[in-house]
Amino acid sequence: MFTGIVEEVGRVSALDPQTTGARLSILCRSVLVGAEVGASIAVNGACLTAVELSQDGFRADVSPETLKRTNLGALQPGAAVNLERPLRLNARLDGHFVLGHVDGTGEVLALDELGNGNWWLRVRIAPELTRYVVEKGSVAVDGISLTLAALSEDVLEFTIIPHTYSNTTLRTYSAGARVNIEVDILAKHIEKFMQSVRR
């Protein structure tokens, strides 16, 4: 489990197709502290298992399902990625509960400067995901915990503060970019529970 508080922006060194899935190589430093082979690391919000570690990065296998549901399959060498280690139970819970199980991708419509280092991000998501988002609720966008400022049908809008803009991949976004979306897991559980109660 993660929090959506990005610890480091890493760089893709390679994405090698395999017979099934792919092998993703990431250059990084901070998220390697305390890591062992088999550790979970969120890459753009997708929970991956580090199968090889080195002093300057790690490699992870990416399943066909993850390639289908996320933007990881489109990553090119040199691309920036958001990285986060799993939540420790004795740590403060900043952000929100993020599982690293991406629900699908969204399309960046605009990232407009508001002034004083603040930005306004607009992202279109799949219509079937909108029932899990509410104004002032949390959504993980490429693994970044963001608070929904406005919702208009299938378009999510967020205010981005200077710290978040400077310390994540947000500064690389442009219109048309694909971003990973994970909606609130609590909303999905409540929906399933309510469906079972009605039966």
Summary of the structure (lengths in Angstrom):
residues: 199
radius of gyration: 16.7
end to end distance: 31.3
largest distance: 54.5
contacts: 638
relative contact order: 0.19
helix: 21%
strand: 43%
